[in-house]
Amino acid sequence: MVVVLKPFMDFESFMDAVVGNTPAETKSDKSMLEKRFFIHQQFARRIIFHQPTLFMKSLDRVSFKDLILNDDFSIEDFSRFLGLLMIPTGFPLKWFKDAVLDALAISRHGTAANVGSVGEC
């Protein structure tokens, strides 16, 4: 289970899963891959937040890794998560759209917390 979900935990694992041993050739390529990583990571967070069973199991967890390595996280939970993850254009389309917007904000500002700020940039 951990091996399948490892690309959501760190960028290097995501890079290995997406491009394998071929490194990104330009800074632009790496930037696009980084945005894809943020999108997938934010989408995973939204799935956990909106799926009631996963949300309840995520309480008092400090990271995604902490959630999936916990004894409470079962194969059924893994199946729930993957089921929603694999159909981003189906039912969870709004979650995916929000994840894309969050990822773009993170890539530009470093965090999504200050995106709604109306002060000076």
DSSP file (Angstrom, degrees, kcal/mol; ACC not computed):
  #  RESIDUE AA STRUCTURE BP1 BP2  ACC     N-H-->O    O-->H-N    N-H-->O    O-->H-N    TCO  KAPPA ALPHA  PHI   PSI    X-CA   Y-CA   Z-CA
    1    1 A M     >        0   0    0      0, 0.0     4,-1.8     0, 0.0     5,-0.2   0.000 360.0 360.0 360.0 -44.6    0.0    0.0    0.0
    2    2 A V  H  >  +     0   0    0      1,-0.2     4,-1.1     2,-0.2    67,-0.0   0.878 360.0  54.9 -63.7 -38.1    2.8    2.4    1.0
    3    3 A V  H  4 S+     0   0    0      1,-0.2     3,-0.3     2,-0.2    -1,-0.2   0.898 108.6  48.0 -63.2 -40.6    4.6    1.8   -2.3
    4    4 A V  H  4 S+     0   0    0      1,-0.2    -1,-0.2     2,-0.1    -2,-0.2   0.872 118.3  40.1 -67.6 -37.3    1.5    2.7   -4.4
    5    5 A L  H >< S+     0   0    0     -4,-1.8     3,-1.8     1,-0.2     4,-0.3   0.477  87.2  96.9 -92.7  -2.9    0.9    5.9   -2.4
    6    6 A K  G >X S+     0   0    0     -4,-1.1     3,-2.1    -3,-0.3     4,-1.1   0.832  71.8  66.7 -58.6 -35.2    4.5    7.0   -2.0
    7    7 A P  G 34 S+     0   0    0      0, 0.0    -1,-0.3     0, 0.0     7,-0.3   0.711  97.4  56.6 -60.7 -16.3    4.3    9.4   -5.0
    8    8 A F  G <4 S+     0   0    0     -3,-1.8    -2,-0.2     1,-0.1    56,-0.1   0.585 102.7  57.3 -85.1 -10.3    1.9   11.6   -2.9
    9    9 A M  T <4 S+     0   0    0     -3,-2.1     2,-0.3    -4,-0.3    -1,-0.1   0.855 114.7   8.7 -92.8 -38.3    4.4   11.9   -0.1
   10   10 A D     X  -     0   0    0     -4,-1.1     4,-1.8     1,-0.1    -1,-0.3  -0.993  63.0-123.0-147.9 154.8    7.5   13.4   -1.8
   11   11 A F  H  > S+     0   0    0     -2,-0.3     4,-2.8     1,-0.2     5,-0.2   0.838 108.3  57.9 -65.4 -36.3    8.4   15.0   -5.1
   12   12 A E  H  > S+     0   0    0      2,-0.2     4,-2.3     1,-0.2    -1,-0.2   0.906 107.7  47.4 -63.5 -41.5   11.3   12.6   -5.8
   13   13 A S  H  > S+     0   0    0      2,-0.2     4,-2.2    -7,-0.2    -1,-0.2   0.889 111.9  51.1 -65.2 -39.1    9.0    9.6   -5.6
   14   14 A F  H  X S+     0   0    0     -4,-1.8     4,-2.4    -7,-0.3     5,-0.3   0.927 109.3  50.4 -62.7 -44.7    6.5   11.3   -7.9
   15   15 A M  H  X>S+     0   0    0     -4,-2.8     4,-2.6     1,-0.2     5,-0.9   0.914 110.3  49.9 -60.3 -43.3    9.3   12.1  -10.4
   16   16 A D  H  X5S+     0   0    0     -4,-2.3     4,-0.7     1,-0.2    -1,-0.2   0.900 113.3  46.6 -61.6 -40.6   10.4    8.4  -10.3
   17   17 A A  H  <5S+     0   0    0     -4,-2.2    -2,-0.2    -5,-0.1    -1,-0.2   0.860 121.0  36.3 -70.9 -35.4    6.8    7.3  -10.9
   18   18 A V  H  <5S+     0   0    0     -4,-2.4    -2,-0.2    -5,-0.2    -3,-0.2   0.937 136.2  12.3 -86.0 -50.7    6.1    9.7  -13.7
   19   19 A V  H ><5S-     0   0    0     -4,-2.6     3,-1.4     1,-0.3    -3,-0.2   0.543  84.9-157.6-109.1  -8.2    9.3   10.0  -15.7
   20   20 A G  T 3<< -     0   0    0     -5,-0.9    -1,-0.3    -4,-0.7    -2,-0.1  -0.455  68.8 -16.2  69.5-135.0   11.4    7.1  -14.3
   21   21 A N  T 3  S+     0   0    0     -2,-0.2    -1,-0.2     2,-0.1    -5,-0.1   0.507 111.4 100.4 -84.5  -4.9   15.1    7.4  -14.8
   22   22 A T    <   -     0   0    0     -3,-1.4     3,-0.1    -6,-0.1     2,-0.0  -0.729  69.2-142.8 -84.7 112.4   14.8   10.2  -17.4
   23   23 A P        -     0   0    0      0, 0.0     2,-0.2     0, 0.0    -2,-0.1  -0.341  29.4 -89.9 -73.3 156.7   15.5   13.5  -15.6
   24   24 A A        -     0   0    0      1,-0.1     6,-0.1     5,-0.0    -9,-0.0  -0.482  36.6-150.3 -63.5 130.5   13.6   16.6  -16.5
   25   25 A E        +     0   0    0     -2,-0.2     2,-0.3    -3,-0.1    -1,-0.1   0.863  69.7  26.9 -77.7 -37.1   15.6   18.3  -19.3
   26   26 A T  S  > S-     0   0    0      1,-0.1     4,-2.0    -3,-0.0     5,-0.2  -0.774  79.5-111.4-124.1 167.9   14.7   21.9  -18.6
   27   27 A K  H  > S+     0   0    0     -2,-0.3     4,-2.2     1,-0.2     5,-0.1   0.856 119.1  56.1 -63.4 -34.9   13.7   24.1  -15.8
   28   28 A S  H  > S+     0   0    0      2,-0.2     4,-2.3     1,-0.2    -1,-0.2   0.900 105.3  50.9 -64.2 -42.5   10.3   24.4  -17.4
   29   29 A D  H  > S+     0   0    0      1,-0.2     4,-2.3     2,-0.2    -2,-0.2   0.919 111.4  47.6 -61.2 -43.8    9.8   20.6  -17.5
   30   30 A K  H  X S+     0   0    0     -4,-2.0     4,-2.4     1,-0.2    -1,-0.2   0.884 110.2  53.1 -65.6 -37.7   10.7   20.4  -13.8
   31   31 A S  H  X S+     0   0    0     -4,-2.2     4,-2.1     2,-0.2    -2,-0.2   0.908 109.4  48.2 -63.4 -42.1    8.3   23.2  -13.1
   32   32 A M  H  X S+     0   0    0     -4,-2.3     4,-2.2     2,-0.2    -2,-0.2   0.902 112.0  49.4 -65.1 -41.1    5.4   21.5  -14.9
   33   33 A L  H  X S+     0   0    0     -4,-2.3     4,-2.3     1,-0.2    -2,-0.2   0.885 109.1  53.0 -65.1 -37.6    6.2   18.2  -13.1
   34   34 A E  H  X S+     0   0    0     -4,-2.4     4,-2.3     2,-0.2    -2,-0.2   0.903 108.4  49.6 -63.8 -40.6    6.2   20.1   -9.8
   35   35 A K  H  X S+     0   0    0     -4,-2.1     4,-2.4     2,-0.2    -2,-0.2   0.903 109.8  51.2 -64.3 -40.9    2.7   21.5  -10.6
   36   36 A R  H  X S+     0   0    0     -4,-2.2     4,-2.5     2,-0.2    -2,-0.2   0.898 109.3  51.6 -61.7 -39.9    1.4   18.1  -11.4
   37   37 A F  H  X S+     0   0    0     -4,-2.3     4,-2.5     1,-0.2    -2,-0.2   0.936 110.3  47.8 -61.5 -47.1    2.8   16.8   -8.1
   38   38 A F  H  X S+     0   0    0     -4,-2.3     4,-2.8     2,-0.2     5,-0.2   0.890 110.9  52.3 -61.3 -39.8    1.0   19.6   -6.2
   39   39 A I  H  X S+     0   0    0     -4,-2.4     4,-2.4     2,-0.2    -2,-0.2   0.948 112.5  43.8 -61.9 -49.0   -2.2   18.9   -8.1
   40   40 A H  H  X S+     0   0    0     -4,-2.5     4,-2.1     1,-0.2    -2,-0.2   0.885 114.7  50.1 -65.1 -37.9   -2.2   15.2   -7.2
   41   41 A Q  H  X S+     0   0    0     -4,-2.5     4,-2.0    -5,-0.2    -2,-0.2   0.922 112.8  45.6 -66.7 -43.9   -1.2   15.9   -3.6
   42   42 A Q  H  X S+     0   0    0     -4,-2.8     4,-2.3     2,-0.2    -2,-0.2   0.875 111.4  53.1 -67.0 -36.7   -4.0   18.5   -3.2
   43   43 A F  H  X S+     0   0    0     -4,-2.4     4,-2.3    -5,-0.2    -1,-0.2   0.910 108.0  50.9 -64.3 -41.5   -6.5   16.1   -4.8
   44   44 A A  H  X S+     0   0    0     -4,-2.1     4,-2.1     1,-0.2    -2,-0.2   0.903 109.9  50.6 -61.5 -41.1   -5.5   13.4   -2.4
   45   45 A R  H  X S+     0   0    0     -4,-2.0     4,-2.3     1,-0.2    -2,-0.2   0.906 109.9  49.7 -63.3 -41.3   -6.0   15.8    0.5
   46   46 A R  H  X S+     0   0    0     -4,-2.3     4,-2.6     2,-0.2     5,-0.2   0.883 108.3  53.1 -66.9 -37.9   -9.5   16.8   -0.8
   47   47 A I  H  X S+     0   0    0     -4,-2.3     4,-2.2     1,-0.2    -1,-0.2   0.946 111.9  45.4 -60.2 -47.3  -10.5   13.1   -1.1
   48   48 A I  H  < S+     0   0    0     -4,-2.1    -2,-0.2     1,-0.2    -1,-0.2   0.888 114.6  48.9 -64.0 -39.0   -9.5   12.5    2.5
   49   49 A F  H  < S+     0   0    0     -4,-2.3    -1,-0.2     1,-0.2    -2,-0.2   0.888 118.6  37.0 -68.5 -39.2  -11.3   15.6    3.6
   50   50 A H  H  < S+     0   0    0     -4,-2.6    -2,-0.2    -5,-0.1    -1,-0.2   0.695  96.5  83.1 -92.1 -20.2  -14.5   14.9    1.8
   51   51 A Q  S  X S-     0   0    0     -4,-2.2     4,-2.7    -5,-0.2     5,-0.2  -0.772  74.3-146.1 -86.3 116.6  -14.8   11.1    2.2
   52   52 A P  H  > S+     0   0    0      0, 0.0     4,-2.4     0, 0.0     5,-0.2   0.855  92.4  46.3 -56.0 -45.0  -16.4   10.7    5.6
   53   53 A T  H  > S+     0   0    0      1,-0.2     4,-1.7     2,-0.2     5,-0.1   0.933 116.0  45.3 -65.2 -45.0  -14.6    7.4    6.6
   54   54 A L  H  > S+     0   0    0      1,-0.2     4,-1.2     2,-0.2    -1,-0.2   0.883 111.5  53.9 -66.0 -37.2  -11.2    8.7    5.5
   55   55 A F  H >X S+     0   0    0     -4,-2.7     4,-0.8     1,-0.2     3,-0.6   0.934 107.5  49.5 -62.3 -45.9  -11.8   12.0    7.2
   56   56 A M  H >< S+     0   0    0     -4,-2.4     3,-0.5     1,-0.3    -1,-0.2   0.869 112.2  48.6 -62.6 -35.6  -12.6   10.4   10.6
   57   57 A K  H 3< S+     0   0    0     -4,-1.7    -1,-0.3     1,-0.2    -2,-0.2   0.693 105.2  60.1 -76.9 -17.5   -9.4    8.3   10.3
   58   58 A S  H X< S+     0   0    0     -4,-1.2     3,-1.8    -3,-0.6    -1,-0.2   0.645  77.3 111.7 -84.4 -14.3   -7.3   11.3    9.4
   59   59 A L  T << S+     0   0    0     -4,-0.8     3,-0.1    -3,-0.5    -3,-0.0  -0.352  86.0  13.6 -61.5 139.1   -8.1   13.1   12.7
   60   60 A D  T 3  S+     0   0    0      1,-0.3     2,-0.4     2,-0.0    -1,-0.3   0.641  98.5 125.1  66.9  17.9   -5.1   13.4   14.9
   61   61 A R    <   -     0   0    0     -3,-1.8    -1,-0.3     1,-0.1     3,-0.1  -0.866  47.8-160.3-104.0 142.5   -2.8   12.4   12.1
   62   62 A V        +     0   0    0     -2,-0.4     2,-0.3     1,-0.1    -1,-0.1   0.592  68.8  11.2 -99.7 -12.3    0.1   14.8   11.2
   63   63 A S  S  > S-     0   0    0      1,-0.1     4,-1.8    -5,-0.1    -1,-0.1  -0.974  74.0-105.1-156.5 167.8    0.8   13.6    7.7
   64   64 A F  H  > S+     0   0    0     -2,-0.3     4,-2.3     2,-0.2     5,-0.2   0.898 121.9  52.6 -62.8 -41.5   -0.4   11.5    4.8
   65   65 A K  H  > S+     0   0    0      1,-0.2     4,-2.0     2,-0.2    -1,-0.2   0.900 106.5  52.8 -62.3 -41.7    2.2    8.9    5.7
   66   66 A D  H  > S+     0   0    0      1,-0.2     4,-0.6     2,-0.2    -1,-0.2   0.876 109.4  51.0 -61.2 -38.1    1.0    8.8    9.3
   67   67 A L  H >< S+     0   0    0     -4,-1.8     3,-0.7     1,-0.2     6,-0.3   0.952 113.7  40.7 -65.3 -51.0   -2.5    8.2    8.0
   68   68 A I  H 3< S+     0   0    0     -4,-2.3    -2,-0.2     1,-0.2    -1,-0.2   0.750 114.3  52.1 -76.5 -21.7   -1.7    5.2    5.8
   69   69 A L  H 3< S+     0   0    0     -4,-2.0    -1,-0.2    -5,-0.2    -2,-0.2   0.562  86.9 107.0 -87.2  -7.9    0.8    3.6    8.1
   70   70 A N  S X< S-     0   0    0     -3,-0.7     3,-1.3    -4,-0.6    -3,-0.0  -0.390  79.5-124.3 -69.1 147.6   -1.7    3.7   11.0
   71   71 A D  T 3  S+     0   0    0      1,-0.2    -1,-0.1    -2,-0.1    -4,-0.0   0.736 109.0  63.7 -63.6 -23.3   -3.3    0.3   12.0
   72   72 A D  T 3  S+     0   0    0    -15,-0.1     2,-0.8    -5,-0.1    -1,-0.2   0.710  79.7  92.2 -74.4 -20.2   -6.7    1.8   11.5
   73   73 A F    <   -     0   0    0     -3,-1.3     2,-0.1    -6,-0.3   -19,-0.0  -0.666  65.2-175.1 -80.9 110.8   -6.1    2.4    7.8
   74   74 A S     >  -     0   0    0     -2,-0.8     4,-2.2     1,-0.1     5,-0.1  -0.388  42.6 -99.5-103.2 176.7   -7.4   -0.8    6.1
   75   75 A I  H  > S+     0   0    0      1,-0.2     4,-2.5     2,-0.2     5,-0.1   0.858 123.9  56.6 -62.1 -36.6   -7.5   -2.3    2.7
   76   76 A E  H  > S+     0   0    0      2,-0.2     4,-2.4     1,-0.2    -1,-0.2   0.897 106.8  48.6 -62.9 -40.0  -11.1   -1.1    2.4
   77   77 A D  H  > S+     0   0    0      2,-0.2     4,-2.6     1,-0.2    -2,-0.2   0.905 110.3  51.4 -65.3 -41.2  -10.0    2.5    3.1
   78   78 A F  H  X S+     0   0    0     -4,-2.2     4,-2.7     1,-0.2     5,-0.2   0.905 110.2  49.6 -60.0 -42.4   -7.2    2.1    0.5
   79   79 A S  H  X S+     0   0    0     -4,-2.5     4,-2.5     2,-0.2    -2,-0.2   0.900 110.1  50.5 -64.8 -41.8   -9.9    0.9   -2.0
   80   80 A R  H  X S+     0   0    0     -4,-2.4     4,-1.8     2,-0.2     5,-0.2   0.940 112.9  46.8 -58.6 -48.4  -12.1    3.9   -1.1
   81   81 A F  H  X S+     0   0    0     -4,-2.6     4,-2.3     1,-0.2    -2,-0.2   0.944 114.8  44.5 -62.0 -50.6   -9.2    6.3   -1.7
   82   82 A L  H  X S+     0   0    0     -4,-2.7     4,-2.3     1,-0.2    -1,-0.2   0.865 108.3  59.2 -64.4 -36.1   -8.1    4.7   -5.0
   83   83 A G  H  < S+     0   0    0     -4,-2.5     4,-0.3    -5,-0.2    -1,-0.2   0.907 113.1  37.6 -58.9 -42.6  -11.6    4.5   -6.3
   84   84 A L  H >< S+     0   0    0     -4,-1.8     3,-0.7     1,-0.2    -1,-0.2   0.829 114.7  55.7 -77.7 -32.6  -12.0    8.3   -5.9
   85   85 A L  H 3< S+     0   0    0     -4,-2.3    -2,-0.2     1,-0.2    -1,-0.2   0.851 103.7  54.1 -67.2 -34.8   -8.5    9.0   -7.0
   86   86 A M  T 3< S+     0   0    0     -4,-2.3    -1,-0.2     1,-0.2    -2,-0.2   0.574 106.9  51.0 -81.3  -8.7   -8.8    7.2  -10.3
   87   87 A I    X   +     0   0    0     -3,-0.7     3,-1.8    -4,-0.3    -1,-0.2  -0.436  58.2 151.7-124.3  60.7  -11.9    9.0  -11.5
   88   88 A P  T 3  S+     0   0    0      0, 0.0     8,-0.3     0, 0.0     9,-0.2   0.755  77.3  50.2 -65.2 -21.5  -11.1   12.7  -11.2
   89   89 A T  T 3  S+     0   0    0     -3,-0.1     4,-0.1     7,-0.1    -2,-0.0   0.375 106.6  63.6 -96.9   6.5  -13.4   13.7  -14.0
   90   90 A G  S X  S-     0   0    0     -3,-1.8     3,-1.3    -6,-0.2    -6,-0.0   0.400 120.6 -23.5 -93.8-126.8  -16.4   11.7  -12.5
   91   91 A F  T >  S+     0   0    0      1,-0.3     3,-0.6     2,-0.1     4,-0.2   0.888 135.3  52.4 -56.0 -46.3  -18.0   12.5   -9.2
   92   92 A P  T 3>  +     0   0    0      0, 0.0     4,-2.1     0, 0.0    -1,-0.3   0.079  69.5 121.3 -85.6  30.8  -15.1   14.3   -7.6
   93   93 A L  H <> S+     0   0    0     -3,-1.3     4,-2.6     1,-0.2     5,-0.2   0.894  73.4  52.5 -58.2 -41.6  -14.6   16.8  -10.5
   94   94 A K  H <> S+     0   0    0     -3,-0.6     4,-2.4     1,-0.2    -1,-0.2   0.890 108.4  51.1 -62.5 -38.7  -15.1   19.8   -8.2
   95   95 A W  H  > S+     0   0    0      2,-0.2     4,-2.2     1,-0.2    -1,-0.2   0.906 110.6  49.0 -63.4 -40.9  -12.5   18.5   -5.8
   96   96 A F  H  X S+     0   0    0     -4,-2.1     4,-2.2    -8,-0.3    -2,-0.2   0.906 110.1  51.0 -66.3 -41.3  -10.1   18.1   -8.7
   97   97 A K  H  X S+     0   0    0     -4,-2.6     4,-2.1     1,-0.2    -2,-0.2   0.931 111.8  47.0 -60.8 -45.9  -10.8   21.6  -10.0
   98   98 A D  H  X S+     0   0    0     -4,-2.4     4,-2.6     1,-0.2    -1,-0.2   0.870 109.6  54.5 -63.8 -36.7  -10.1   23.0   -6.5
   99   99 A A  H  X S+     0   0    0     -4,-2.2     4,-2.5     2,-0.2    -1,-0.2   0.888 107.2  50.7 -64.3 -38.8   -7.0   20.9   -6.2
  100  100 A V  H  X S+     0   0    0     -4,-2.2     4,-2.3     2,-0.2    -2,-0.2   0.927 111.2  47.8 -64.2 -44.9   -5.7   22.5   -9.5
  101  101 A L  H  X S+     0   0    0     -4,-2.1     4,-1.9     1,-0.2    -2,-0.2   0.912 113.1  48.3 -63.2 -42.4   -6.4   26.0   -8.3
  102  102 A D  H  X S+     0   0    0     -4,-2.6     4,-2.7     1,-0.2    -2,-0.2   0.920 110.7  51.3 -62.0 -43.9   -4.7   25.2   -4.9
  103  103 A A  H  X S+     0   0    0     -4,-2.5     4,-2.5     1,-0.2    -2,-0.2   0.890 109.1  50.1 -63.5 -40.0   -1.7   23.7   -6.7
  104  104 A L  H  X S+     0   0    0     -4,-2.3     4,-1.2     2,-0.2    -1,-0.2   0.897 112.2  48.1 -65.2 -38.9   -1.3   26.8   -9.0
  105  105 A A  H  X S+     0   0    0     -4,-1.9     4,-3.0     2,-0.2     5,-0.4   0.907 112.0  49.3 -66.5 -41.5   -1.4   29.1   -5.9
  106  106 A I  H  X S+     0   0    0     -4,-2.7     4,-2.5     1,-0.2    -2,-0.2   0.917 109.2  52.1 -63.8 -43.1    1.1   26.9   -4.1
  107  107 A S  H  < S+     0   0    0     -4,-2.5    -1,-0.2     1,-0.2    -2,-0.2   0.792 118.5  37.2 -66.5 -26.0    3.5   27.0   -7.1
  108  108 A R  H  < S+     0   0    0     -4,-1.2    -2,-0.2    -5,-0.2    -1,-0.2   0.864 133.0  21.3 -91.2 -40.5    3.3   30.7   -7.3
  109  109 A H  H  < S-     0   0    0     -4,-3.0    -3,-0.2    -5,-0.2    -2,-0.2   0.564  95.8-119.7-108.9 -11.9    3.2   31.8   -3.6
  110  110 A G  S  < S+     0   0    0     -4,-2.5     2,-0.3    -5,-0.4    -4,-0.2   0.183  91.3  40.9  90.9 -19.0    4.6   28.8   -1.8
  111  111 A T        -     0   0    0     -6,-0.4     3,-0.4     1,-0.0    -2,-0.1  -0.982  68.9-137.4-156.1 152.1    1.4   28.2    0.2
  112  112 A A  S >  S+     0   0    0     -2,-0.3     3,-1.0     1,-0.2     4,-0.3   0.512  88.7  86.8 -87.4  -4.2   -2.3   28.4   -0.5
  113  113 A A  T 3  S+     0   0    0      1,-0.2     3,-0.3     2,-0.1    -1,-0.2   0.826  92.1  40.0 -67.0 -32.9   -2.9   30.2    2.8
  114  114 A N  T >  S+     0   0    0     -3,-0.4     3,-1.2     1,-0.2    -1,-0.2   0.210  81.8 104.1-104.7  17.1   -2.4   33.7    1.5
  115  115 A V  T <  S+     0   0    0     -3,-1.0    -1,-0.2     1,-0.3    -2,-0.1   0.867  80.5  51.5 -65.6 -36.7   -4.1   33.3   -1.9
  116  116 A G  T 3  S+     0   0    0     -4,-0.3    -1,-0.3    -3,-0.3     2,-0.1   0.392  80.3 127.5 -83.4   5.0   -7.1   35.3   -0.8
  117  117 A S    <   -     0   0    0     -3,-1.2    -3,-0.0     1,-0.1     4,-0.0  -0.394  41.4-167.9 -65.0 133.7   -5.1   38.2    0.5
  118  118 A V        +     0   0    0     -2,-0.1    -1,-0.1     2,-0.0     3,-0.1   0.328  56.4 101.8-102.9   5.4   -6.3   41.6   -1.0
  119  119 A G  S    S-     0   0    0      1,-0.2     2,-0.1     2,-0.0     0, 0.0  -0.017  88.2 -57.5 -76.2-173.0   -3.2   43.4    0.3
  120  120 A E              0   0    0      1,-0.1    -1,-0.2     0, 0.0    -2,-0.0  -0.381 360.0 360.0 -68.6 145.3   -0.2   44.5   -1.7
  121  121 A C              0   0    0     -3,-0.1    -1,-0.1    -2,-0.1    -2,-0.0   0.413 360.0 360.0 -95.0 360.0    1.7   41.7   -3.5
